[in-house]
Amino acid sequence: MKTLFSLIIPIGLTLSAAFAGEEVIKDSQGMDCFVYTPETIAPDTSYQLVVGVHGANGKGNGAAGMKGWADRGDVIVIGPSFDSKGERPYQNGDGVHAEKLIALFDDLKKQYKLRDKMFLHGFSGGSQFAHRFAMNHPKVVCGVSAHSGGSWATDNYGSISNSAKKIPFAISCGEADTAKSFPQAPFTRMEWYGRFRDEIDKKGFCYIGDTWPDVGHRPSPGVWDLAMQCFQLAAGLPGKSATEEVEISAEWKNLDEIPRVAKPAAPKPQPLGNRTIPDSSVRAAFSKADAETIPDKGLLIFMRRYPPALWKDKPGSAELLEQCKGAAKRWFDEAGGEEMDAAAKKDFERFTEGLEID
């Protein structure tokens, strides 16, 4: 995941945070959407968009715990920010909130090569948005991971669309999550989860539902396991990482009804000759190195995106070069030095291109 330097944002999207480990763009309501990308973007690779939806009164930073998925290298993660107040809060998954997410998707497609459907994950209020948005807009959703919602699309609090039957849904709730999410709620979270599960079961949806003993209103490890399973089924990509699959539970219902997604080729490293570094990124990188010692992880990420051959001869590069040399030497030693395997050596040669190491 990029943790140091910003990309150029196309017209219509404005960058408002640099060196923050994330890019922040403004949505159609002027609210912050947090974007997390792999360290290297290959122009010929289609990336899966993963949307992490925050809980009530939250913000999109961290993408509901999903931001680390960008480190996989084959997904782009966003954390939109939504308004929890008003007559039609975002938990309804419709209206201006749904329109805003679709507009963000369209804008990001102008910057990145994205697959044509998004994967959604949410807990609590985020769960409410995620599953209702999928019911309202199934054509742009490939999978839904929704957990411990304070309400579900039953009992006149939304509707279950048959058009979403071929989308895999991973849903769950803690068995000790027995409070009502609002005073007028007709059911507790645990009760309402059960009603929704029963309804989609009757309708023949593809889903897995589970409950967690002794767990209250918090994500359990089982939530993340279900999210990975659902992602693997929905996107046709390995669930644990870009190369590691997860075991698919026998508890999934109606798996034969969902479309099989062809597995795309792994992203290829972009040739150096096709890359440039924006002047704004050069200035920012040099200024940061002059002001402080940058952690090795950040330096390595920066070199993998912008090898030193692209910027070492530019005025002001001296301090950044020295820090990169130190980080490269330490990486080399930790990787086994001269005894490292061929793949590691190739990686080292690629990200240190232009770096003169003693």
C-alpha positions as CSV (number, residue, x, y, z in Angstrom):
1,M,0.0,0.0,0.0
2,K,1.4,3.4,-0.8
3,T,2.5,5.1,2.4
4,L,4.7,8.0,1.2
5,F,4.0,10.0,-1.9
6,S,0.9,11.1,-3.7
7,L,-0.2,10.5,-7.3
8,I,-1.5,13.1,-9.7
9,I,-5.3,13.2,-9.3
10,P,-7.4,13.8,-12.4
11,I,-9.7,16.8,-12.8
12,G,-12.7,16.4,-10.6
13,L,-10.7,14.7,-7.7
14,T,-8.6,16.8,-5.4
15,L,-5.8,15.6,-3.2
16,S,-6.0,17.0,0.4
17,A,-3.5,14.9,2.3
18,A,0.2,14.2,1.5
19,F,2.6,11.9,3.3
20,A,-0.4,10.5,5.3
21,G,-0.4,6.9,4.1
22,E,-3.5,7.5,2.0
23,E,-4.9,9.7,-0.7
24,V,-8.0,11.8,0.2
25,I,-10.3,12.9,-2.5
26,K,-13.5,14.9,-2.3
27,D,-16.8,13.3,-3.3
28,S,-19.9,15.0,-4.8
29,Q,-21.0,16.2,-1.3
30,G,-17.5,17.6,-0.5
31,M,-16.9,14.8,2.0
32,D,-13.6,12.9,2.3
33,C,-13.1,9.5,0.5
34,F,-9.9,7.7,1.5
35,V,-8.1,5.8,-1.3
36,Y,-5.6,3.1,-0.7
37,T,-3.6,1.7,-3.7
38,P,-0.9,-0.9,-4.3
39,E,2.7,0.4,-4.3
40,T,2.9,0.0,-8.1
41,I,0.1,0.5,-10.5
42,A,0.4,-1.5,-13.7
43,P,-1.5,0.3,-16.6
44,D,-2.4,-3.0,-18.3
45,T,-3.9,-4.6,-15.1
46,S,-7.6,-4.4,-14.0
47,Y,-7.9,-3.9,-10.3
48,Q,-10.7,-5.0,-8.1
49,L,-12.4,-2.1,-6.2
50,V,-13.0,-2.9,-2.5
51,V,-15.3,-0.6,-0.6
52,G,-15.0,-0.5,3.2
53,V,-18.0,1.3,4.7
54,H,-17.7,2.9,8.2
55,G,-20.2,2.6,11.1
56,A,-22.7,5.3,12.2
57,N,-21.1,8.7,12.9
58,G,-17.8,7.5,11.5
59,K,-15.5,8.5,8.6
60,G,-14.0,6.6,5.7
61,N,-10.4,6.7,7.1
62,G,-9.1,3.1,7.3
63,A,-11.9,1.9,5.1
64,A,-13.6,0.0,7.9
65,G,-10.5,-2.0,8.6
66,M,-10.0,-2.9,4.9
67,K,-7.2,-0.5,4.0
68,G,-4.5,-3.2,4.4
69,W,-6.0,-5.1,1.6
70,A,-4.3,-2.7,-0.8
71,D,-1.0,-4.4,0.1
72,R,-2.1,-7.4,-1.8
73,G,-1.3,-5.6,-5.1
74,D,-4.4,-6.6,-7.0
75,V,-7.0,-4.4,-5.4
76,I,-7.7,-0.7,-4.8
77,V,-9.5,0.0,-1.5
78,I,-11.7,3.1,-0.8
79,G,-13.3,4.3,2.4
80,P,-16.1,6.8,1.6
81,S,-17.5,9.1,4.3
82,F,-21.2,9.2,4.7
83,D,-23.8,11.3,6.6
84,S,-25.5,9.3,9.4
85,K,-28.1,12.0,10.2
86,G,-31.2,13.3,8.5
87,E,-34.4,11.6,7.4
88,R,-32.6,9.3,5.0
89,P,-29.3,8.4,6.6
90,Y,-26.7,6.5,4.6
91,Q,-27.6,3.2,6.3
92,N,-30.6,3.0,3.9
93,G,-28.2,2.4,1.0
94,D,-30.1,4.6,-1.4
95,G,-30.6,8.2,-2.6
96,V,-27.7,10.6,-2.5
97,H,-25.5,8.2,-0.6
98,A,-25.8,5.5,-3.3
99,E,-25.4,8.0,-6.1
100,K,-22.3,9.3,-4.4
101,L,-20.6,5.9,-4.3
102,I,-21.5,5.2,-7.9
103,A,-20.0,8.6,-8.9
104,L,-16.8,7.8,-7.0
105,F,-16.6,4.5,-8.8
106,D,-17.0,6.3,-12.1
107,D,-14.4,8.9,-11.3
108,L,-11.9,6.3,-10.1
109,K,-12.3,4.5,-13.4
110,K,-10.9,7.5,-15.1
111,Q,-7.7,7.2,-13.0
112,Y,-7.3,3.5,-12.7
113,K,-8.2,0.4,-14.8
114,L,-10.9,-1.1,-12.6
115,R,-13.1,-4.2,-12.9
116,D,-16.8,-3.3,-13.6
117,K,-18.2,-4.4,-10.2
118,M,-17.2,-3.5,-6.6
119,F,-16.9,-5.6,-3.5
120,L,-18.4,-4.1,-0.3
121,H,-17.6,-4.7,3.4
122,G,-19.3,-3.2,6.4
123,F,-19.9,-3.7,10.1
124,S,-22.8,-2.2,12.1
125,G,-24.0,0.9,10.2
126,G,-21.6,0.0,7.3
127,S,-23.3,-3.4,7.1
128,Q,-26.6,-1.7,6.7
129,F,-25.4,0.4,3.8
130,A,-23.5,-2.4,2.1
131,H,-26.3,-5.0,1.9
132,R,-29.0,-2.5,1.0
133,F,-26.9,-0.8,-1.6
134,A,-26.3,-4.3,-3.2
135,M,-30.1,-4.8,-3.2
136,N,-30.7,-1.5,-4.8
137,H,-27.8,-1.6,-7.3
138,P,-26.9,-5.3,-7.9
139,K,-25.4,-4.6,-11.4
140,V,-22.4,-2.8,-9.9
141,V,-21.7,-5.2,-7.0
142,C,-19.9,-8.5,-7.1
143,G,-20.0,-9.4,-3.4
144,V,-21.1,-8.3,0.0
145,S,-19.6,-8.8,3.5
146,A,-22.1,-7.4,6.0
147,H,-22.0,-8.0,9.8
148,S,-23.9,-7.0,12.9
149,G,-26.2,-4.6,11.2
150,G,-28.6,-2.6,13.5
151,S,-31.3,-3.2,10.9
152,W,-31.7,-5.3,7.8
153,A,-33.8,-5.1,4.7
154,T,-36.9,-6.8,6.1
155,D,-40.0,-5.7,7.9
156,N,-40.4,-2.5,5.8
157,Y,-36.8,-1.4,6.4
158,G,-35.8,-2.0,2.9
159,S,-36.5,-4.8,0.4
160,I,-34.7,-7.9,-0.8
161,S,-34.2,-7.8,-4.6
162,N,-34.2,-11.1,-6.6
163,S,-31.8,-9.4,-8.9
164,A,-29.1,-9.7,-6.2
165,K,-29.5,-13.5,-5.8
166,K,-26.3,-14.3,-7.7
167,I,-24.2,-12.0,-5.5
168,P,-22.5,-13.9,-2.7
169,F,-23.4,-12.5,0.7
170,A,-21.3,-13.2,3.9
171,I,-23.4,-12.1,6.9
172,S,-23.0,-12.7,10.7
173,C,-23.7,-11.3,14.1
174,G,-22.3,-11.9,17.6
175,E,-24.7,-14.0,19.8
176,A,-24.2,-11.5,22.7
177,D,-25.2,-8.6,20.4
178,T,-28.7,-8.4,21.9
179,A,-29.3,-4.7,22.1
180,K,-31.5,-2.7,19.8
181,S,-29.7,-0.2,17.6
182,F,-32.3,2.5,18.1
183,P,-35.2,2.8,20.6
184,Q,-38.0,2.1,18.1
185,A,-36.2,-0.9,16.5
186,P,-38.6,-3.9,16.4
187,F,-35.8,-6.4,17.0
188,T,-32.4,-6.7,18.5
189,R,-29.3,-6.9,16.2
190,M,-29.2,-10.7,16.7
191,E,-32.9,-11.2,16.1
192,W,-32.9,-9.0,13.0
193,Y,-29.8,-10.8,11.6
194,G,-31.8,-14.0,11.9
195,R,-34.8,-12.6,10.1
196,F,-32.7,-11.4,7.2
197,R,-30.8,-14.7,7.0
198,D,-34.1,-16.6,6.9
199,E,-35.5,-14.4,4.1
200,I,-32.6,-14.6,1.8
201,D,-32.5,-18.4,2.4
202,K,-36.1,-18.7,1.3
203,K,-35.4,-16.7,-1.8
204,G,-32.5,-18.9,-2.8
205,F,-29.7,-16.4,-2.4
206,C,-26.0,-17.4,-2.4
207,Y,-24.9,-16.7,1.1
208,I,-23.2,-17.9,4.3
209,G,-24.5,-16.9,7.7
210,D,-22.8,-17.4,11.0
211,T,-23.1,-16.3,14.6
212,W,-20.3,-15.9,17.2
213,P,-20.7,-17.2,20.7
214,D,-19.9,-14.7,23.5
215,V,-19.3,-11.9,21.1
216,G,-21.1,-8.6,21.5
217,H,-21.1,-5.6,19.1
218,R,-17.6,-6.0,17.7
219,P,-16.0,-7.7,14.8
220,S,-14.7,-11.2,15.6
221,P,-11.9,-13.1,13.7
222,G,-14.7,-15.0,12.0
223,V,-15.9,-11.8,10.4
224,W,-12.6,-11.4,8.5
225,D,-12.6,-15.1,7.5
226,L,-16.0,-14.7,6.0
227,A,-15.0,-11.5,4.2
228,M,-12.1,-13.3,2.6
229,Q,-14.2,-16.2,1.6
230,C,-16.8,-14.0,0.1
231,F,-14.1,-12.0,-1.8
232,Q,-12.6,-15.1,-3.2
233,L,-15.9,-16.3,-4.5
234,A,-17.0,-12.9,-5.8
235,A,-13.8,-11.6,-7.4
236,G,-12.2,-14.9,-8.5
237,L,-9.1,-13.7,-6.8
238,P,-7.4,-15.5,-3.8
239,G,-9.0,-14.5,-0.6
240,K,-6.0,-14.3,1.8
241,S,-3.5,-12.5,-0.4
242,A,-2.7,-12.1,-4.1
243,T,-1.3,-15.6,-4.2
244,E,-2.9,-17.4,-1.2
245,E,-6.4,-18.8,-1.3
246,V,-8.7,-19.5,1.7
247,E,-10.8,-22.5,2.3
248,I,-14.4,-22.1,1.2
249,S,-16.8,-23.4,3.9
250,A,-19.2,-26.1,3.1
251,E,-21.9,-23.9,4.8
252,W,-22.2,-21.7,1.8
253,K,-25.7,-22.0,0.2
254,N,-26.4,-22.0,-3.6
255,L,-22.8,-21.6,-4.7
256,D,-23.6,-23.2,-8.0
257,E,-25.8,-20.2,-8.8
258,I,-23.1,-17.6,-8.8
259,P,-21.1,-16.8,-12.0
260,R,-17.5,-18.0,-12.1
261,V,-15.0,-15.2,-12.5
262,A,-11.9,-15.8,-14.6
263,K,-8.7,-15.4,-12.7
264,P,-6.7,-12.4,-14.2
265,A,-3.0,-12.5,-14.7
266,A,-0.9,-11.1,-11.9
267,P,0.2,-7.5,-12.3
268,K,3.4,-7.1,-14.2
269,P,6.2,-4.7,-13.1
270,Q,6.0,-1.5,-15.2
271,P,9.2,-1.1,-17.3
272,L,11.4,1.8,-16.2
273,G,11.3,3.4,-19.6
274,N,7.5,3.9,-19.3
275,R,7.7,5.7,-16.0
276,T,8.3,9.2,-14.9
277,I,8.1,10.9,-11.5
278,P,6.0,14.1,-11.2
279,D,8.0,17.2,-10.2
280,S,5.6,17.7,-7.3
281,S,6.5,14.3,-6.0
282,V,10.2,14.9,-6.4
283,R,10.0,18.2,-4.5
284,A,7.9,16.6,-1.7
285,A,10.3,13.6,-1.4
286,F,13.4,15.6,-1.3
287,S,11.9,18.0,1.3
288,K,10.8,15.2,3.5
289,A,14.2,13.5,3.5
290,D,15.8,16.8,4.3
291,A,13.5,17.3,7.3
292,E,13.5,13.8,8.8
293,T,14.7,10.2,8.7
294,I,12.1,8.3,6.6
295,P,11.4,4.7,7.8
296,D,12.8,1.9,5.6
297,K,9.4,0.7,4.7
298,G,8.5,4.0,3.2
299,L,11.8,4.3,1.3
300,L,11.4,0.8,-0.2
301,I,7.9,1.5,-1.3
302,F,9.0,4.8,-2.9
303,M,11.9,3.1,-4.7
304,R,9.7,0.4,-6.0
305,R,7.4,3.0,-7.5
306,Y,10.1,5.4,-8.5
307,P,13.6,3.7,-8.8
308,P,16.5,6.1,-8.1
309,A,17.4,6.1,-11.8
310,L,14.4,8.4,-12.4
311,W,15.4,11.1,-9.9
312,K,19.0,10.7,-8.6
313,D,20.4,13.4,-10.9
314,K,17.9,16.0,-10.0
315,P,19.0,18.9,-7.8
316,G,18.3,18.3,-4.1
317,S,18.5,14.5,-4.2
318,A,21.5,14.0,-2.0
319,E,19.8,13.3,1.3
320,L,17.1,11.1,-0.1
321,L,19.8,9.1,-2.0
322,E,21.7,8.5,1.2
323,Q,18.6,7.3,3.1
324,C,17.7,5.0,0.2
325,K,21.2,3.5,0.1
326,G,20.9,2.7,3.8
327,A,17.5,1.2,3.5
328,A,18.6,-0.9,0.4
329,K,21.7,-2.2,2.3
330,R,19.6,-3.3,5.3
331,W,17.0,-5.0,3.0
332,F,19.8,-6.8,1.2
333,D,21.2,-8.1,4.4
334,E,17.9,-9.2,5.8
335,A,17.0,-11.0,2.5
336,G,20.1,-13.2,2.8
337,G,22.8,-11.1,1.1
338,E,24.6,-12.9,-1.6
339,E,22.7,-16.1,-0.7
340,M,19.2,-14.7,-1.4
341,D,17.2,-16.5,-4.0
342,A,16.9,-15.4,-7.7
343,A,13.5,-13.8,-7.3
344,A,14.7,-11.6,-4.4
345,K,17.8,-10.6,-6.4
346,K,15.7,-9.6,-9.3
347,D,13.5,-7.5,-7.1
348,F,16.5,-5.9,-5.5
349,E,18.1,-5.0,-8.9
350,R,14.8,-3.5,-10.0
351,F,14.1,-1.2,-7.1
352,T,17.7,-0.1,-6.7
353,E,18.3,0.8,-10.4
354,G,20.4,3.8,-10.5
355,L,21.5,3.5,-6.8
356,E,25.2,3.2,-6.4
357,I,25.7,1.0,-3.3
358,D,29.2,0.4,-1.9
